[in-house]
Amino acid sequence: MKLALLALILAAPRNGVKLTIESPDKVLRPGRKMPVRFTLENAGTAEAKLDEPDTYLEGLEIRDPDDKVVKATGKTRGITKRTPTVEPGGFIGRTVDLSSVLSVPPEAEGWYRLRWSFGDAQSNEIKVFVMRDWLATIETNHGNITIEFAPHLAPTHVLSFLGLARSGFYEGSIFHRIIAGFMMQGGAPRDPKKDLKTPLRAEFSGEKHVFGTVSAARTNDPHSATSQFFICFGPAAHLDGNYSVFGQVVEGADVVKAIERVKTDHVSPCKGCAQALPRTGSSRCCGTHHQDKPESDVLIKRVTLSERKN
């Protein structure tokens, strides 16, 4: 009983004031407004005077993806702007732009942790994903394909692709599997020794696989994706919720359609089992006898990144 009472006391907001921070945006973009909501709540049972800080950012602590402090907590006392009377359960607060105190270079994008202190009170801790609005142009021997990213759906997969693109990992690789009516798959290194050994945790979502969807290729293990990805030629409902969608084609739809038409070893009748395919692009009758490999390489010359400006 005494332990339970002690737990309640420790959990209670100090001086009847509860501090809360939250981000209205799922992804914060360096170079743009980065809004965070700061709230002071009267958590007591009677009207109370709440001190409001002159600047909300002073007491904010920010830690980077490596848990290093990039902005330390500043003054939390002696910075009161006003002291309004607030009813029980009432609150005051403000949405503040973090861009003046959070400068993030491209190589340091990822999850940041925020906590706010004011007076004797301390807020909850939140994690915000910080990343520029990158576009990736995949230069192929059939033309260029530009994709945008969906870090709000699969942040780890997006960061992985960006890192591989910057390192030149995809240069000289091919789209090794093409199934008309379904998808084109690439991203494997030409040298198997350079294949990534550490897989990514699945980031499945409710996002639909439609024309131009960019999703992570994997084995039967949900958590086995590495560098390989695929681009859909059309709706693929059976993939929805089972693969990590991390991007979408925004330019070069004609190039995607041209690649869909390339000749592969997927012919009818099948060269491996002599069966006639039920329809173009289907591998249901002889999936073990061919690899959907193009007759001539569909080459990824390089992948370049650019920041979309609004």
N, C-alpha and C positions, 0 to 999 in steps of 0.2 A: 504494500500500500504506500509506504514511504517512497519507494523507488518510483512508482507511478506518478506520485505527486511531484517529485523532483523533475521527472521528465516533462511534465506539463509546464512547470515553472521555466525550465530551460527553453522550451519551445515557444513560450509566450514572447511577443515583440517587446523590446525594451521601451519603457516609458509610454507604452500604448501606441507606439508608432511602428507601422510596418512599411518597409521599403520594398519596392518591386521594380524590376526592369524586364522589358520584353522587346523583341524586335518584330515590327509588323511585316518585314520582308524576309523571305526564306533565304535569300542570297543578298549580301551587301557587296556593292560594286565600288572598288577604289576609283577615284576620279569623279564619282557622282555623290549625291546625297546618300548618307548611310544612317537612316533613322533608327533610333532606339527610344522607347517610351520609358520615362522615369516617373514613378508614382509614390507619393507618401499617403498612407491611409491611416485614419484614426481607428485603431483596432480596439479602443476602449469602449466602455458602455455609457459614457457621458460626453457632452461637448468638450472639446479640448482645443487649445491653441497649438497649431503645428508650425514649426519653423520651416520656411522654404529657403533653400540655398540660392544665393545670388547666381551661382553657376553650378549646374548639375554635373558637368564633366570633371570638376576638381576632384571629387571623391571616387572617381571611376578607376578600377584596376583592369588592365587588359593583358592577357597572356596569349602567346602565339602557339602554333601547332606543336612546338617543342616544349611547351609549358614554361617558356621564358617570359619574364615580365617586360612588355614593350611600353606600357604606361603604368607607372606606379600610382598608388593612391596618394593624393595630395592632401590639402587641408580639408578637414571635415568639421571643423569648429570655427566660429568667428566669421562665417561667410553668409550669415542669414540676410535675406533680402526683405522678407516680410513675415508676419506671424498671424495668419488668418485664423478665425475660429471655425472649426470643422465639426459637424455632427457625427455621432457614432456611425461607423461604416462609410463615412464620407472620405473623399480624397482630393488631393491636389497633385498637379504634376505637369509634365511637359514632354513633348516629343522633340528630341535633340539630334542634330546632325553630328555624327562622329568623325566626319572626314577630316576635321582640323586636328584630331589627335591620333588618327590611325592611318598611317601610310604603309602600304603593303606592297613590296616588290613582287614581281611575278613568281619568283622561285619560293616565296613564302606564303603563297595562297593556301587556303585550307580552313580548318576549324580554329576559331579564336574563342577564348573564354572571358566573360565579363562579369564583374561583381562591383557593386556600388556601396559606398559607406557614407553616412552623414550623421554627425553627432555621435551618439552611442549605438546607433542602429546600423545594421548591415543587410543588404538585399539578398535575394536568391542569386544563384549563378546561372548564367545562360551561355549556350554555345551558338555562335553565329558563323555561317560559312561565308568566307570572303574570297571573291574571285572576280576578275575582270570579265567583261562580256566578250569572250573570245569567239572567233570564227576560225575554222580550219579549212584550208583549201587543199584537197587531195589532187595532185597533178598526176594524171594517168596518160598513157599513150593513146587514149580515146578522147581526151579532153579533161577539163577540170570539174571537180565536184566540191561544192562548199557546204559545210555543215555547221550548224549552231549546236550549242551544248545545253544539257538539262541538268545542272548541278543540284537543282531542287529535287530531282528524282534519284540520281545516282552520283553523288559527289565524289566518291572514291574512284569510280570508273572514269569520270571526267578528268580528275587530277592525273590518273595513270596515263590516259591517252595524251594529255598535254605534255607530260614529262617525256614520254616516248617520242612524240613529234619533235620536241626541242632537241632531243639527243640525236636525231637522224635515224632512229631505229627502223622506221618504215621505208627509208630510201632503198629502192631496188627490190622491194618485196612485190608480191603479186596477189591478185585476187585468184586464188587457186581453185575455188569452187563456185560454179555459177549454175543456178537452176532457174530456167525461165518460168515466170509466174510465181516465183518464191523469193529467192534472195541471191546476193553475191557476197562471198566470204573471203576475207583477206586478213593481213596483219601478222602472218607467221614469218619469222626471219628465214632468209634463204639458207643460212647455216644453222642447223638444228642445235648446235652447241650454244648458240646465243639465245635460245628460247628461255623465257622467264621461268624461274623456279618457284616463285612465291605467288600463289593465286590470290584473287580478290574475293572478299566476302560478297555474296549475292546482295543486290539492291533491287529486288523486284518491286514493281509498282503496278498501279492500275492503268498505266499508259498503254494505249492501243498500238499494235504493230500495223502500220499502214505504209503506203508508198513513201519511200525516203526515210523511214525510221532507221536509226543507227543503234544497234544493240550489241551486247557482248556475247561472243561465241563461247561455248563451254562444252564440257563432257556431260555425262549423266549426273555428275556431282554438281549440285547447284553452286558450290563455292570453288569452282575450278577455272574461272575465266582468268586470262592473262593479257596477252597483247592482241589476240584475234577478235575481229568484229565482223558484223555483216550489215548490209543495207538491203532493206526489203524492196521488192518489185511490186508489191501490192499488199492488201490486207492479209494477215496471218494470225487469225484469232487464236489458234492453238498455242501460239507463243506468248500470248498476253498473260502477264502475271508469273511467267516462268523463266523469263530472260530479263537481263538488266538493260533497260532502254536508257541511253545516255546522250542521244543527239538526234538531229533531224536535218535532212538535206534541204537547203534553202536556195541553192543555185546549182545548175548543172543537171536538172531533171532529164534533159535530152541525152546527156552523156550516160546517165544511169540506164535509160531505155536502150541506148545503143549497145551497152555492155550486155544487157539482157539478151540481145539477139546474137551474140557471138556463138560460134559452133563449139560444141564440147563433145566429150566421148559419150554423152548421154544421147544416143541415137536409137531409132527403132528400125529394124529389130536390134536388140541389145547385142553388142559384139561378144559379151561374156556368156550370156545364157540363151541367146537367139530368140528370146521372147519379144513380142511386140508390146510396146508401151501403150497403156490405155489412153494416154493423152500427152501432148507435149509438155515437158517440164515435170512429169511425174516420175518418181523413182520407186514407186510402191512394189513393182513386180520384180525388180532386180537390183535393189539397193546395195547388195554386196558385190556386184560385178562391175561397177564403174565408180569413178570418183567425181563425176560432174566437172571434169577438168577441161578447161578451154584448149582448143587445138593449138592456138598461139597465145603467148603470155599476155595477160592484161596487167600491165606493169604500173606500179606505184612509183613514179619518179621521185617524188618527195612530198612532204606535208608541211605547209607553212601556216603560221598563226598570225592573225591580225586582230586588233581590238575593234569591235563595232562601236562607232560613235553615234550617239543620239543627240 
